[in-house]
Amino acid sequence: MSWHYLKFTQFSIPSGIIGMFIDYYLLILPIRAVLILHMSPAKKLGVIILFMTGGLAAIASTINLYYRIRLQRTMADPFWKVGYVKLWGQIEMFAGVAVSSMPTVNQFLAHHNSSINSLRTSFRNSLTNLLRRSSRENISDENPGFGDLERGKRSSFEASQSIWNE
């Protein structure tokens, strides 16, 4: 084993434990502050649920710690096991970035609410019209419109033949 690997295993589990406790502390910290705000209970619940998305980072931190412990217990194939540690570390960081972006997402949705609502209304109307049309029409294997199309092709073919024959 190289010196670098031994240093990694020496600090891996303690840093994972510290990181996990910080993630859970950051998850629980805003709940107390939200509960003392002068808001309706429904708004408080919405804000708490928004902060609970930080639970993704805390869960990823816990899984990361699990793989760190597993890496240190068995030295068989350490390069493969380090991949899991790095993967869950990346997921933890991405979840942290997503959580920190939530207020901006709220502002974005509030700013573009009218366009989002118009898209939702348009989609709902299209879907409703499609369902109404399909319930009114009796769709069969023999579509009467198809026969008309074939007759139209034949008549135009006959017309083109008559032009060439003249």
ZADO-1210 file (C-alpha; in nm, 4 decimals, padded with zeros to 6 digits):
<atoms>
<atom x="00.0000" y="00.0000" z="00.0000" code="MET" pos="1"/>
<atom x="00.1176" y="00.3458" z="-00.0784" code="SER" pos="2"/>
<atom x="00.1648" y="00.6170" z="00.1797" code="TRP" pos="3"/>
<atom x="-00.1111" y="00.8276" z="00.0217" code="HIS" pos="4"/>
<atom x="-00.3666" y="00.5479" z="00.0537" code="TYR" pos="5"/>
<atom x="-00.2794" y="00.4922" z="00.4189" code="LEU" pos="6"/>
<atom x="-00.3222" y="00.8647" z="00.4882" code="LYS" pos="7"/>
<atom x="-00.6606" y="00.8586" z="00.3125" code="PHE" pos="8"/>
<atom x="-00.7876" y="00.5730" z="00.5260" code="THR" pos="9"/>
<atom x="-00.6583" y="00.7399" z="00.8405" code="GLN" pos="10"/>
<atom x="-00.8664" y="01.0544" z="00.7832" code="PHE" pos="11"/>
<atom x="-01.1519" y="00.9138" z="00.5765" code="SER" pos="12"/>
<atom x="-01.3842" y="00.7923" z="00.8505" code="ILE" pos="13"/>
<atom x="-01.3375" y="01.0872" z="01.0914" code="PRO" pos="14"/>
<atom x="-01.3969" y="01.3375" z="00.8120" code="SER" pos="15"/>
<atom x="-01.7014" y="01.1366" z="00.6981" code="GLY" pos="16"/>
<atom x="-01.8476" y="01.1406" z="01.0508" code="ILE" pos="17"/>
<atom x="-01.7906" y="01.5142" z="01.0851" code="ILE" pos="18"/>
<atom x="-01.9439" y="01.5781" z="00.7430" code="GLY" pos="19"/>
<atom x="-02.2468" y="01.3641" z="00.8251" code="MET" pos="20"/>
<atom x="-02.3096" y="01.5455" z="01.1552" code="PHE" pos="21"/>
<atom x="-02.2777" y="01.8828" z="00.9826" code="ILE" pos="22"/>
<atom x="-02.5285" y="01.7759" z="00.7153" code="ASP" pos="23"/>
<atom x="-02.7833" y="01.6636" z="00.9737" code="TYR" pos="24"/>
<atom x="-02.7252" y="01.9787" z="01.1809" code="TYR" pos="25"/>
<atom x="-02.7852" y="02.1947" z="00.8734" code="LEU" pos="26"/>
<atom x="-03.0985" y="01.9918" z="00.8051" code="LEU" pos="27"/>
<atom x="-03.2435" y="02.0440" z="01.1538" code="ILE" pos="28"/>
<atom x="-03.1223" y="02.4023" z="01.2164" code="LEU" pos="29"/>
<atom x="-03.3755" y="02.5939" z="01.0028" code="PRO" pos="30"/>
<atom x="-03.6755" y="02.4014" z="01.1350" code="ILE" pos="31"/>
<atom x="-03.6575" y="02.5754" z="01.4740" code="ARG" pos="32"/>
<atom x="-03.6284" y="02.9155" z="01.3067" code="ALA" pos="33"/>
<atom x="-03.9244" y="02.8462" z="01.0783" code="VAL" pos="34"/>
<atom x="-04.1465" y="02.7370" z="01.3679" code="LEU" pos="35"/>
<atom x="-04.1137" y="03.0774" z="01.5401" code="ILE" pos="36"/>
<atom x="-04.1971" y="03.2764" z="01.2256" code="LEU" pos="37"/>
<atom x="-04.5308" y="03.4572" z="01.2068" code="HIS" pos="38"/>
<atom x="-04.6749" y="03.2580" z="00.9186" code="MET" pos="39"/>
<atom x="-04.9739" y="03.0367" z="00.8634" code="SER" pos="40"/>
<atom x="-04.9181" y="02.6704" z="00.9479" code="PRO" pos="41"/>
<atom x="-04.9547" y="02.5769" z="00.5806" code="ALA" pos="42"/>
<atom x="-04.6760" y="02.8171" z="00.4788" code="LYS" pos="43"/>
<atom x="-04.4567" y="02.6930" z="00.7633" code="LYS" pos="44"/>
<atom x="-04.5065" y="02.3364" z="00.6460" code="LEU" pos="45"/>
<atom x="-04.4175" y="02.4366" z="00.2895" code="GLY" pos="46"/>
<atom x="-04.0973" y="02.6073" z="00.4020" code="VAL" pos="47"/>
<atom x="-04.0013" y="02.3089" z="00.6194" code="ILE" pos="48"/>
<atom x="-04.0599" y="02.0722" z="00.3261" code="ILE" pos="49"/>
<atom x="-03.8411" y="02.2982" z="00.1129" code="LEU" pos="50"/>
<atom x="-03.5622" y="02.2707" z="00.3686" code="PHE" pos="51"/>
<atom x="-03.6151" y="01.8943" z="00.3921" code="MET" pos="52"/>
<atom x="-03.4728" y="01.8616" z="00.0425" code="THR" pos="53"/>
<atom x="-03.1447" y="01.8994" z="00.2296" code="GLY" pos="54"/>
<atom x="-03.2188" y="01.5519" z="00.3592" code="GLY" pos="55"/>
<atom x="-03.0900" y="01.4253" z="00.0251" code="LEU" pos="56"/>
<atom x="-02.7441" y="01.5563" z="00.1118" code="ALA" pos="57"/>
<atom x="-02.7649" y="01.4074" z="00.4609" code="ALA" pos="58"/>
<atom x="-02.8677" y="01.0669" z="00.3261" code="ILE" pos="59"/>
<atom x="-02.5885" y="01.0764" z="00.0676" code="ALA" pos="60"/>
<atom x="-02.3439" y="01.1666" z="00.3452" code="SER" pos="61"/>
<atom x="-02.4590" y="00.8664" z="00.5488" code="THR" pos="62"/>
<atom x="-02.4206" y="00.6301" z="00.2525" code="ILE" pos="63"/>
<atom x="-02.0797" y="00.7827" z="00.1822" code="ASN" pos="64"/>
<atom x="-01.9718" y="00.7098" z="00.5400" code="LEU" pos="65"/>
<atom x="-02.0919" y="00.3503" z="00.5006" code="TYR" pos="66"/>
<atom x="-01.8673" y="00.3024" z="00.1972" code="TYR" pos="67"/>
<atom x="-01.5748" y="00.4691" z="00.3756" code="ARG" pos="68"/>
<atom x="-01.6052" y="00.2197" z="00.6621" code="ILE" pos="69"/>
<atom x="-01.6383" y="-00.0675" z="00.4163" code="ARG" pos="70"/>
<atom x="-01.3279" y="00.0540" z="00.2329" code="LEU" pos="71"/>
<atom x="-01.1217" y="00.0550" z="00.5493" code="GLN" pos="72"/>
<atom x="-01.2378" y="-00.2871" z="00.6726" code="ARG" pos="73"/>
<atom x="-01.1296" y="-00.4861" z="00.3691" code="THR" pos="74"/>
<atom x="-00.8315" y="-00.4011" z="00.1578" code="MET" pos="75"/>
<atom x="-00.9478" y="-00.6156" z="-00.1340" code="ALA" pos="76"/>
<atom x="-00.9841" y="-00.4049" z="-00.4494" code="ASP" pos="77"/>
<atom x="-00.9528" y="-00.0596" z="-00.2882" code="PRO" pos="78"/>
<atom x="-00.9688" y="00.1242" z="-00.6223" code="PHE" pos="79"/>
<atom x="-01.3204" y="-00.0050" z="-00.6890" code="TRP" pos="80"/>
<atom x="-01.4386" y="00.0866" z="-00.3383" code="LYS" pos="81"/>
<atom x="-01.2896" y="00.4354" z="-00.3611" code="VAL" pos="82"/>
<atom x="-01.5177" y="00.4853" z="-00.6621" code="GLY" pos="83"/>
<atom x="-01.8238" y="00.4409" z="-00.4406" code="TYR" pos="84"/>
<atom x="-01.6858" y="00.6896" z="-00.1878" code="VAL" pos="85"/>
<atom x="-01.6273" y="00.9453" z="-00.4616" code="LYS" pos="86"/>
<atom x="-01.9652" y="00.8793" z="-00.6244" code="LEU" pos="87"/>
<atom x="-02.1605" y="00.9380" z="-00.3034" code="TRP" pos="88"/>
<atom x="-01.9440" y="01.2400" z="-00.2254" code="GLY" pos="89"/>
<atom x="-02.0439" y="01.3878" z="-00.5612" code="GLN" pos="90"/>
<atom x="-02.4120" y="01.3113" z="-00.4988" code="ILE" pos="91"/>
<atom x="-02.3834" y="01.4845" z="-00.1615" code="GLU" pos="92"/>
<atom x="-02.2315" y="01.7935" z="-00.3209" code="MET" pos="93"/>
<atom x="-02.4899" y="01.8035" z="-00.6009" code="PHE" pos="94"/>
<atom x="-02.7708" y="01.7759" z="-00.3449" code="ALA" pos="95"/>
<atom x="-02.6162" y="02.0637" z="-00.1507" code="GLY" pos="96"/>
<atom x="-02.6057" y="02.2800" z="-00.4616" code="VAL" pos="97"/>
<atom x="-02.9667" y="02.1901" z="-00.5435" code="ALA" pos="98"/>
<atom x="-03.0799" y="02.2799" z="-00.1909" code="VAL" pos="99"/>
<atom x="-02.8953" y="02.6104" z="-00.1952" code="SER" pos="100"/>
<atom x="-03.0633" y="02.6906" z="-00.5291" code="SER" pos="101"/>
<atom x="-03.4181" y="02.6363" z="-00.4034" code="MET" pos="102"/>
<atom x="-03.4852" y="03.0051" z="-00.3181" code="PRO" pos="103"/>
<atom x="-03.3800" y="03.1000" z="-00.6702" code="THR" pos="104"/>
<atom x="-03.6069" y="02.8324" z="-00.8169" code="VAL" pos="105"/>
<atom x="-03.8933" y="02.9812" z="-00.6170" code="ASN" pos="106"/>
<atom x="-03.8189" y="03.3281" z="-00.7566" code="GLN" pos="107"/>
<atom x="-03.7929" y="03.1854" z="-01.1082" code="PHE" pos="108"/>
<atom x="-04.1277" y="03.0106" z="-01.0773" code="LEU" pos="109"/>
<atom x="-04.2901" y="03.3226" z="-00.9307" code="ALA" pos="110"/>
<atom x="-04.1529" y="03.5352" z="-01.2165" code="HIS" pos="111"/>
<atom x="-04.2580" y="03.2910" z="-01.4890" code="HIS" pos="112"/>
<atom x="-04.5804" y="03.1800" z="-01.3227" code="ASN" pos="113"/>
<atom x="-04.8062" y="03.3225" z="-01.5943" code="SER" pos="114"/>
<atom x="-04.6226" y="03.1460" z="-01.8766" code="SER" pos="115"/>
<atom x="-04.6125" y="02.8201" z="-01.6807" code="ILE" pos="116"/>
<atom x="-04.9850" y="02.8498" z="-01.6083" code="ASN" pos="117"/>
<atom x="-05.0628" y="02.9195" z="-01.9745" code="SER" pos="118"/>
<atom x="-04.8629" y="02.6134" z="-02.0787" code="LEU" pos="119"/>
<atom x="-05.0425" y="02.4048" z="-01.8174" code="ARG" pos="120"/>
<atom x="-05.3819" y="02.5368" z="-01.9333" code="THR" pos="121"/>
<atom x="-05.2961" y="02.4759" z="-02.2975" code="SER" pos="122"/>
<atom x="-05.1844" y="02.1210" z="-02.2240" code="PHE" pos="123"/>
<atom x="-05.4941" y="02.0527" z="-02.0145" code="ARG" pos="124"/>
<atom x="-05.7243" y="02.1885" z="-02.2889" code="ASN" pos="125"/>
<atom x="-05.5498" y="01.9848" z="-02.5573" code="SER" pos="126"/>
<atom x="-05.5758" y="01.6713" z="-02.3491" code="LEU" pos="127"/>
<atom x="-05.9428" y="01.7380" z="-02.2685" code="THR" pos="128"/>
<atom x="-06.0255" y="01.7975" z="-02.6361" code="ASN" pos="129"/>
<atom x="-05.8428" y="01.4817" z="-02.7362" code="LEU" pos="130"/>
<atom x="-06.0295" y="01.2757" z="-02.4775" code="LEU" pos="131"/>
<atom x="-06.3666" y="01.4249" z="-02.5775" code="ARG" pos="132"/>
<atom x="-06.3005" y="01.3617" z="-02.9448" code="ARG" pos="133"/>
<atom x="-06.1942" y="01.0034" z="-02.8880" code="SER" pos="134"/>
<atom x="-06.4999" y="00.9349" z="-02.6715" code="SER" pos="135"/>
<atom x="-06.7366" y="01.0795" z="-02.9377" code="ARG" pos="136"/>
<atom x="-06.5805" y="00.8987" z="-03.2307" code="GLU" pos="137"/>
<atom x="-06.6135" y="00.5294" z="-03.2676" code="ASN" pos="138"/>
<atom x="-06.2726" y="00.4382" z="-03.3987" code="ILE" pos="139"/>
<atom x="-06.2844" y="00.1217" z="-03.6074" code="SER" pos="140"/>
<atom x="-06.0347" y="-00.0681" z="-03.8169" code="ASP" pos="141"/>
<atom x="-06.1948" y="00.0597" z="-04.1341" code="GLU" pos="142"/>
<atom x="-06.1590" y="00.4343" z="-04.1353" code="ASN" pos="143"/>
<atom x="-06.4070" y="00.5898" z="-04.3800" code="PRO" pos="144"/>
<atom x="-06.1708" y="00.8801" z="-04.4449" code="GLY" pos="145"/>
<atom x="-05.9065" y="00.6435" z="-04.5784" code="PHE" pos="146"/>
<atom x="-06.1327" y="00.5180" z="-04.8558" code="GLY" pos="147"/>
<atom x="-06.2006" y="00.8757" z="-04.9611" code="ASP" pos="148"/>
<atom x="-05.8280" y="00.9358" z="-04.9755" code="LEU" pos="149"/>
<atom x="-05.7761" y="00.6296" z="-05.1947" code="GLU" pos="150"/>
<atom x="-06.0587" y="00.7380" z="-05.4245" code="ARG" pos="151"/>
<atom x="-05.8998" y="01.0823" z="-05.4495" code="GLY" pos="152"/>
<atom x="-05.5673" y="00.9268" z="-05.5502" code="LYS" pos="153"/>
<atom x="-05.7352" y="00.7139" z="-05.8149" code="ARG" pos="154"/>
<atom x="-05.9234" y="01.0051" z="-05.9643" code="SER" pos="155"/>
<atom x="-05.6128" y="01.2209" z="-05.9783" code="SER" pos="156"/>
<atom x="-05.4212" y="00.9295" z="-06.1324" code="PHE" pos="157"/>
<atom x="-05.6939" y="00.8853" z="-06.3904" code="GLU" pos="158"/>
<atom x="-05.6881" y="01.2589" z="-06.4573" code="ALA" pos="159"/>
<atom x="-05.3132" y="01.2547" z="-06.5128" code="SER" pos="160"/>
<atom x="-05.3493" y="00.9559" z="-06.7470" code="GLN" pos="161"/>
<atom x="-05.6132" y="01.1336" z="-06.9453" code="SER" pos="162"/>
<atom x="-05.3868" y="01.4379" z="-06.9868" code="ILE" pos="163"/>
<atom x="-05.0992" y="01.2234" z="-07.1165" code="TRP" pos="164"/>
<atom x="-05.3236" y="01.0251" z="-07.3489" code="ASN" pos="165"/>
<atom x="-05.4581" y="01.3351" z="-07.5244" code="GLU" pos="166"/>
</atoms>
